[in-house]
Amino acid sequence: MVRFALFFMACLFFTTSQSFAQDKPLKIGVAGLTHTHVHWILGREDVGDIKIVGIAEPNRELAQRYAEQHGFSMDLVYDSLEEMIAATQPEAVTAFGTIYDHLEVVQTCAPKGIHVMVEKPLAVSMEHAQKMKALAQKHNIHLLTNYETTWYPTNHRAKELLDNGKIGELRKIIVRDGHRGPVKIGVNQEFLEWLQDPVLNGGGAITDFGCYGANLMTWLKKGKKPNTVTAVTQQLQAENNPKVDDDATIILTYDDCQAILEPSWNWPIGRKDMELYGLTGAIYADNRNTLRVRIAEGYDGFQEETATLEERVAPYNDPFSLFAAVIRGTVTLSPDDLSALENNMTVVEILDAARRSAKSGKTIHLKN
């Protein structure tokens, strides 16, 4: 009886300890502040699932500016990622520097068993992406990529309707992303310096916004790569974007459908929308919350339904909640998931092919 009681107490202690460990906020370090998406985590409501324990940013003026804006202490700020990790021992790091720097962040974090989430896209090239994947696998860390459109309820409802046969078999997809351009929308200088750099960003609009459509398509096609990639780029604002393209069209072909991606820094308004065309109807994810479905009638007639969608439930409504859930083991990502490493390896492969196609004027064939 005594032995049973001791066994019961041990089990209770283990279960309680496990539960407590999972309930503790995830200790997150921030690598860089020059990517303005960093405001997402700095200005995030404290819901108790994560805690920023340190920030690596050598630009003290920029860090001070953001500290005043978001109310964090400069005691959190360190000059290097190595220094921040040594002092704060984060469980995970979110990268908000240049896309080129993503590799270095993983090279620093992976051997220490620190999980990493980067802002889109995963890497500037397949060479970088392959090194990052090898490190993540060798050291058994999670390596996620964050996109704004991952959290759009409309995109998830669109896929659900498509998978349920609402518009029949998919034949054409159009994804449009972008804005008026970094200069015209007033991007701060620290971000602008590398966003318009073909090395540090991997390209202009073709990279900055082409990745959204490539990510969504890989998800919609359940991880399948396109057969071919054809791209055309232009520089319509040479005075604002002297080193990179600012307009692109990317065509992806699959066995049974075609995708047209339209990333641009020349839209008159900011946009992130998607259109799915099946054999019997169409789905329009007009923005984050507005979804339309048209069911065909006759030659050019249709019935249309419009829905305004509520935000998704936690942890599927926020990148950092999902990151914490994946690390804690309460959520498991499928390989084709929008945030997953496998999906985003394909995204980088598509972007690499698109840049080569635009440069050569030829269609690039991918190996499946």
N, C-alpha and C positions, 0 to 999 in steps of 0.2 A: 504493500500500500504506500509506504514511504517512497519507494523507488518510482512508483507511478506518479506520485505528487511532484517529485523532483523533475521527472520527465515532462509533466504538464507545465510546470513553471518555466522550464527551459524553452519549451515550444512557444509559450506565451511571450517570453522575453525576446526570442528571435523574431516572432511575428511583429511585435510592437516596435522593435528596433528597425526592421525592414520598412514598416509603415512610416516611422519617423524620418528615416533616411529619404524616403520618396517624397515626404511632405516638405522637407527643407528646401528653401529656394536654391535653384541652380546658380552656382558661382560663375559669373560670366566676365570675361575680360574683353575690352573693345580694342581692336587693332586698327588705329588710324581714325582720323576725323575729317579727312578731306572729301570723302564721298558724302554728299548732303543727305543721302538716305539715312545717315547716322541719326538724324533727328527722330527717326522712327523709334529707336530704342532709348535715346536720351529723353524724349518727351513722353514716353509711354507711361500710362497709369500703372501704379504699383499694385499688382494683383497677387503678389506673394509667390509667384512661381520662379522668378529669377531675381538675382541681385548683382548689380554691376560692382565688381570688387576692384577694378583697375582699368585705366585707359592708357594706351601707348600712343603718344603723339609728340614728336619733337618740336612742332610749331607751337610754342607757348602762347603766342598772341591769339592764335586760333582757338586753342584750348580754353584760354581765359574768356574769350568772347562767348563760347558755348557754355562755359560754367556759369556765367552771368545770366545767359538766356534760360538755362534749364535748372539752375540752382544746385549744381553739384560742387563738391569741394575740389580745389586744385590739388589737394593731398592725394587724390585718386590718379593723378596724371604722372606718367613716367616717360622718360625720353626714348625708351626702346621697348620692344615686345619682350625681349629676354629679361630685362630689368623688371618689367611689370609682372611677368610670370613668377620670377624668383621671389618677389615681395608678396604677391597676393594668392598664389597657387589656385588659379581658376580651374574649373572643371571643363570649361568650354570657352572658345573665343569666337567673336563675330568680327569679320574683316570689313572695314569701311575705308580702305585706302584705294590705290589704283588697282585695276584688274591685273596688271603685270605683277603686283606685289602678292597676289593670292598664293602663288607657288611658295614664296618665301615664308608666308604665314604658316602654311602646312608643313614646310620643312622644319620650322621651329617648333610647332605644336605637336605634330604626330609622334615623334620619338618620345615625348613626355606623356603620351596618352591623353592629350587634350583634344577634345572634339572641336570641329570647326564648321562655321556657317559663313559663306561668302555671299556678297551681293552679286546679282546677275551681271554678266555670264560667269560661268565657273572659271574660265581661263582665257588668256589672249590667243592661245593656239593649242593644237593637239599635242604638241611637244610638252607644253606646260601641263596640260590636263592629264596626260599619261603618267607623268612624274607624280602628280598629286594623287592620282588613283592608286599608284603603286605604294606610296607612303601610307595612305589611309588603310589599305588592305594589310600591309605588313604590320602596322602598329594597332590594328583593330579599332580605329576611331570612326565615328560618323563624320561624313563630309557632305554637307547640304548646301544647296544654292537657293537664295531667296529672290522671288519675283513679286512685284506688287499684284500682278494678275492671279497669282496662286490663291489669293484670299477673296477673289470676287465670287460672290454667290451665283452670279449669272453664268460664269464659266462652268461651274460644277453642275448646275441645273441643266445647262445645254448638253453636257456630256451624258447626264442621266437620261434625258429625253432621247438623245441619239441612240444610246445603248439599248433603250427600251423599244426602239423601232418607230418612234413618233413620226419621223420624216422619211422612213425607208432607208435604203442603203446610201451611204455617203458618197458624193461624187465631187464636190468642190468646196473648198474652204478659203475664206479671205480673212486675213488678220491685218488690221491696221493699227500702228502704234507710233506715237511721237508727239511733237509740239512744234513751236515756231523756231526752235533752235536755242542752244545754250546761251548765246549772247543776247538774243532778243528777249528771253524770259528772265534774264538777269541773274544767271548762275554766278555764285561768288568766285573770286579769283582763284582760290585754292583748289576748287573743283575744276574750274575751267582750264587750268594749266595742264591737267593730264587728260581731261575728257576729250580734248581736241588733238591728242597726241597719238599717232598711229601705232607707236610701240607700247605706250603705257595703257592705252584703252583697247588696242587691237583693231582700231578703225574708227570711223565716225558713226553715222546713223545706222549703217549696216550692222554694226556690233551693238551699239547702245540700245537699239530698238528691234533689230532683227532677231535677237535672242528670244524675245517674248513669243513670237509666232512659232519659231523652231521648237521651243519648249512645249507650247500648247499642242502642236501637231504631233510630237513624239508621244505625248500623253494620250491624245485622241486615238492614235494608231497603236496604242498599247505597246509602245517601245520599238515598233518597226521603223527602220530607216527608210528614207526615200530612195528610189532608184537613181534619180538624177537631180542635180541642183544647177539652176541657171540663174544668173544675176546680172543686173545692170545697175551701175551707180552713176550719180552725177554730183557736181559741186555747183549748186545754184546760189550759194552765198560765199563766194570766194573771199570777200572782204571780212567775213566773220569766221569762216572755217578754212583757213588757207592750207592746212596740211592733210585734211581728211574729206571724205565724201559727206554730203549732208542729205542725200536722197538715194533710196535704193528700192528696187523691186526684185524679189527672190521667188522663183517658181520651183516648187518641189513636185516631182511626179512619183506616184505609187502605182501598184498594179491596178488598183480600182478607183483611184481618185487623184485629184490635183489640188495643190495648195498654192495660193498667192499671198506672199508676205509683203507688206508695204511699210517698211520702217522709214521715217522721214523726220528731218528737222525743218520741214517747210510747210507743215500743216498750219492753217490759220488758227486752229484751236487745238488744245491738248486732247489726245484721244488714245484709248485702248479698247478696241472693240473687235468682235469676231462674228463672222457669218458662216453658217453651216448650211449647205444645200444638199438635200437628199433627193430621192426619186419622186417623193410625194409631197414635199414641203420644205420649208426653210426655218432655221432658228437664228435669231439675231440677238446676240449679247451686246446690247448697245453701250453699256457702261457697267459699273460695278453692281448696280441694283435693278436695272431695267432690262427685261427680257421680253422679246416678241416671238410668237410662233405663227407662221403662215402655212395653212394646209391648202394645197392646190385644188382648184375647181375648174374644170374645162381648160380652155387654152390659156387665158391670162387672168382668170378669176381666182380668188382665194378667200378663205376665212382667216381672220387674224385675232389672236388673243394676246393681251399685254399683261405682264405681271411685274409688280414691284416687290423684290425679294428682301427678306430680312437678312441680317448678317448671319454668318455661320456660327455654330456653337464652339466654345473652347474645347480642345486646343486648336481647332481647325480655322480659327478666325485671325490668327496672329502668328508670325514667323517664330517669335521667341518662345511662345507657349508650346508650339509644335516641336521646336528644337529641344526644349526641356523634356517633353513627353517622350520623344524618341530616345534621348539619352537615359531617361529613367526606365525605359522599357515598357511604358504603358501604350505606346503607339509603334507599330512596325510598318515601315514604308515598303511598298512594292517597287520593283526596279523601274517601272515606268511612271512612278509618282512624280509630280511636278518638281518636288524638292530633291528627289533622289539623285545619287551620283551617276547611275547608269543612264538615266534620261539626259542628264546634263553633259555627259560625255558625247552623246549623240548631237546635242545642241552645238557643242564646239566643233564637231566634225562637219556639221551643216554650214556653220559660219566660215570655217576654213575653206570649204568648197565654194561657198558664195563669193568670197574675196578672190579666190583663184579664177573663178568664172568671169567675174567682172573685169579682172585684169587682162585675161586672155581672150575674152569674147567667145569662149567656148562653154558648152555644157559639160559638167563634171559628173562622171558616173561613180556612185559609191558602191563599195563591196558590202553586201549584207551577210 
